[in-house]
Structures are given as C-alpha cells and as structure tokens.
Amino acid sequence: MSAATIGLVIGWILTVFIGVLAAMIVIKIFNGDIDLNYIISDENGWASLSRFQFLIFTFVVAMSLFYLILTAAPPKYPEIPNQILALLGISGGSYVVSKGIQTSRDVGMTEEGHPPEVKDPKVTNTPVVGDGGQVQGQNPQNPQNVP
Amino acid sequence: MNTLATVLRWELMLVLIVLAAIVAYRMITQQINVTGLLMDKTGGRIISPGRVQMLMASIGMAAYYLMLVFESKDKGRLPELPNEYLAAFGASHSIFLLGKLYGRFAVPLGLASRRVGKRAKPKEREKNK
C-alpha cells in the first residue's frame, strides 16, 4: 500500500469522525442535552454584552475563513492581516476587561454587605455538580432520580 | 483527494452555519437568556446608552466585514479592514468599558450617591405602575 493511499484512508477516517462528532453535537444541542441557555450570561444570570459581541466575532471570523478556504482554488489556508488580529484583540480584550471589572464590582459589593442582584436561574437539563461531587437537585440515595 | 477535500470543507462550513442558525433562532425566541443585555446593572436603568452604541457598532462591524469577505477578489487572504473603522470600533468598546469602570468606582470614590445603585429594578418598576 503506497503512502498516498494510506494518507487518503486516514483523511477519510478523520473526515467521517469529524462529521459524526459534529452531527452528535448539533443533535445534542437541538435536543437540549447541551444547554445553550446561558451561553451569553454572566455568573449572576444576566445577559452579558461583552460575551455576546465575542460570540458574534468568533462566528464572523470562522465563517470568513471557511468561506475563503471553500472558494480558493487550489484550497489553501488564507493569510490573516494584522487588522483582523486587532479586531479579535479588541473584541477579546473587551471581554476580559469587562469580566475583570464585573468580578471586582461583585466582590466589592459583597464585602460591603450589598451582594449583586442574582437573576433566578432557569431549570435546565444540565446537572450542576456540588462541592462533594454530588449532583445538586438529586437524591443521594437515588442518583438517577428513578421514582 | 479532491473529493475528500471538498467533503471536508463543506462539512465544516455546514456545521458552522447550522450552529450559528441555532444560536440566532434561540436568541430570537428567547430560549437563550437575553434578559438585561442592554440594562445598566449599576444604575438600574432599563437601557444603557453605552451598551446600545456598542451593540450597534458590533453588529454593524460584523455585517460590514462579512460583506467585505463576500466581495473580496483575493481569495488567498482575508480582506483588510480600514484603520478608521478599527479605531471607531476600539472607541466604541472603550466607551462601554469606561462606563462599566465608572459604575464600579463611582460610589467608592464619592462620584455618585449610594442610592443610585439601589434604584428600583426594571421588574419592580413595572409592578409599581
């Protein structure tokens, strides 16, 4: 078996593997097994603008890259100009600084005895693991919650 | 080999588009939590101008860049963004962050009354009406 054939076989195996993995993720998101409810929310349950814009630019740059890879002949990874790195830097930097300010504010308010308002979390399919490794909201005698 | 490359490229693009569509649909139907996206969490105002301008700048910049990509003739390179747009984008984020920073330090530095942070929350206001 030649090296080219081996490369082709490995390539097809990887392609099928990535395809199945991606399909499983999409199906789990669709069924609600992967919970996206708080994808742009902060720790207090409020929607966060810095997370939202970070999400937007992640999708925009990823889509732009794949679009150019799809349309280039022969296919090649496109060059990334400095302006785009700066754009992502501003977006990511803004998210990090915003998170730092918010954490500092929450800690300060809690120390002063005025903890920040927490929005009631919604019930989701995703279990939350507590300190002792025990899943919150479940009966320790009956971890599967079988009636 | 060409078939493999084509399948892989379309597969990844399809996954990305489906993910983006799911996130967009769930945000529009509020299955993804968007409560308080534009709210001023420090002052208790329902709408914060700093947040509104940053949201508009982000969506505008994202749409403009996608348009540049689709109209680009050089497919071997991501299109460059004019420096003026980049500066405006940076300024928009700076305004948002400065507003947030002011909200953090206004009360401790005596620039605002402690009562500001205790204003009625939006839901409480609606109940009072």
HADDOCK unambig.tbl for C-alpha pairs under 7 A between the chains (distance, minus, plus):
assign (segid A and resid 8 and name CA) (segid B and resid 1 and name CA) 6.69 0.50 0.50
assign (segid A and resid 12 and name CA) (segid B and resid 4 and name CA) 6.60 0.50 0.50
assign (segid A and resid 15 and name CA) (segid B and resid 8 and name CA) 5.85 0.50 0.50
assign (segid A and resid 19 and name CA) (segid B and resid 11 and name CA) 6.63 0.50 0.50
assign (segid A and resid 22 and name CA) (segid B and resid 15 and name CA) 6.61 0.50 0.50
assign (segid A and resid 36 and name CA) (segid B and resid 32 and name CA) 6.25 0.50 0.50
assign (segid A and resid 37 and name CA) (segid B and resid 31 and name CA) 6.18 0.50 0.50
assign (segid A and resid 37 and name CA) (segid B and resid 32 and name CA) 4.15 0.50 0.50
assign (segid A and resid 37 and name CA) (segid B and resid 33 and name CA) 5.52 0.50 0.50
assign (segid A and resid 38 and name CA) (segid B and resid 32 and name CA) 6.29 0.50 0.50
assign (segid A and resid 38 and name CA) (segid B and resid 33 and name CA) 5.82 0.50 0.50
assign (segid A and resid 41 and name CA) (segid B and resid 33 and name CA) 6.83 0.50 0.50
assign (segid A and resid 46 and name CA) (segid B and resid 35 and name CA) 5.88 0.50 0.50
assign (segid A and resid 46 and name CA) (segid B and resid 36 and name CA) 5.56 0.50 0.50
assign (segid A and resid 47 and name CA) (segid B and resid 33 and name CA) 6.27 0.50 0.50
assign (segid A and resid 47 and name CA) (segid B and resid 34 and name CA) 4.91 0.50 0.50
assign (segid A and resid 47 and name CA) (segid B and resid 35 and name CA) 5.48 0.50 0.50
assign (segid A and resid 47 and name CA) (segid B and resid 36 and name CA) 5.47 0.50 0.50
assign (segid A and resid 47 and name CA) (segid B and resid 37 and name CA) 4.78 0.50 0.50
assign (segid A and resid 48 and name CA) (segid B and resid 37 and name CA) 5.71 0.50 0.50
assign (segid A and resid 49 and name CA) (segid B and resid 37 and name CA) 5.72 0.50 0.50
assign (segid A and resid 53 and name CA) (segid B and resid 58 and name CA) 6.21 0.50 0.50
assign (segid A and resid 57 and name CA) (segid B and resid 62 and name CA) 6.63 0.50 0.50
assign (segid A and resid 60 and name CA) (segid B and resid 62 and name CA) 6.42 0.50 0.50
assign (segid A and resid 60 and name CA) (segid B and resid 66 and name CA) 6.79 0.50 0.50
assign (segid A and resid 64 and name CA) (segid B and resid 66 and name CA) 6.82 0.50 0.50
assign (segid A and resid 64 and name CA) (segid B and resid 69 and name CA) 6.28 0.50 0.50
assign (segid A and resid 66 and name CA) (segid B and resid 13 and name CA) 6.11 0.50 0.50
assign (segid A and resid 68 and name CA) (segid B and resid 75 and name CA) 5.56 0.50 0.50
assign (segid A and resid 70 and name CA) (segid B and resid 9 and name CA) 6.08 0.50 0.50
assign (segid A and resid 71 and name CA) (segid B and resid 75 and name CA) 6.86 0.50 0.50
assign (segid A and resid 72 and name CA) (segid B and resid 75 and name CA) 5.40 0.50 0.50
assign (segid A and resid 72 and name CA) (segid B and resid 76 and name CA) 6.49 0.50 0.50
assign (segid A and resid 78 and name CA) (segid B and resid 76 and name CA) 4.64 0.50 0.50
assign (segid A and resid 78 and name CA) (segid B and resid 77 and name CA) 4.51 0.50 0.50
assign (segid A and resid 78 and name CA) (segid B and resid 78 and name CA) 6.27 0.50 0.50
assign (segid A and resid 79 and name CA) (segid B and resid 76 and name CA) 6.42 0.50 0.50
assign (segid A and resid 79 and name CA) (segid B and resid 77 and name CA) 4.46 0.50 0.50
assign (segid A and resid 79 and name CA) (segid B and resid 78 and name CA) 6.16 0.50 0.50
assign (segid A and resid 80 and name CA) (segid B and resid 77 and name CA) 6.27 0.50 0.50
assign (segid A and resid 80 and name CA) (segid B and resid 78 and name CA) 5.57 0.50 0.50
assign (segid A and resid 81 and name CA) (segid B and resid 78 and name CA) 6.64 0.50 0.50
assign (segid A and resid 81 and name CA) (segid B and resid 80 and name CA) 6.12 0.50 0.50
assign (segid A and resid 83 and name CA) (segid B and resid 80 and name CA) 6.14 0.50 0.50
assign (segid A and resid 83 and name CA) (segid B and resid 81 and name CA) 5.80 0.50 0.50
assign (segid A and resid 87 and name CA) (segid B and resid 86 and name CA) 6.78 0.50 0.50
assign (segid A and resid 90 and name CA) (segid B and resid 90 and name CA) 6.36 0.50 0.50
assign (segid A and resid 94 and name CA) (segid B and resid 93 and name CA) 6.56 0.50 0.50
assign (segid A and resid 98 and name CA) (segid B and resid 97 and name CA) 6.44 0.50 0.50
assign (segid A and resid 101 and name CA) (segid B and resid 101 and name CA) 6.48 0.50 0.50
assign (segid A and resid 101 and name CA) (segid B and resid 104 and name CA) 6.95 0.50 0.50
assign (segid A and resid 105 and name CA) (segid B and resid 104 and name CA) 5.43 0.50 0.50
